[in-house]
Amino acid sequence: MATQEERLAALEQQHAAFSRETAQRYIEMSMELTVLKGLVSQGIVQGREMREQILARMDARFDSVNAHLGHLEDRMVKLEDRLSEHAGLLLQILERLPEIPKQAE
């Protein structure tokens, strides 16, 4: 059976080994957290950049669609004007035509 001094010496050795291992694990964990913080920060920056790029592309696309719709609206107005002119011409033609008598069946 070990004496009290031997047991105390073994306990001190175990405590010293545990302290060294714990300190090493804290250092490793600190380094890993530092790397993780850098990755998260970089991800946030990239996310913001992507958001800005997407918004810029969407704005450009909406501007393009709005311009196209404006062009279509202009064409529709011109077509409506032409249709009105043609309807007016048809009315004038109909007014000049002699009335056709209805035939008895």
MODELLER restraints for C-alpha pairs under 7 A, 6 or more apart:
rsr = mdl.restraints
at = mdl.atoms
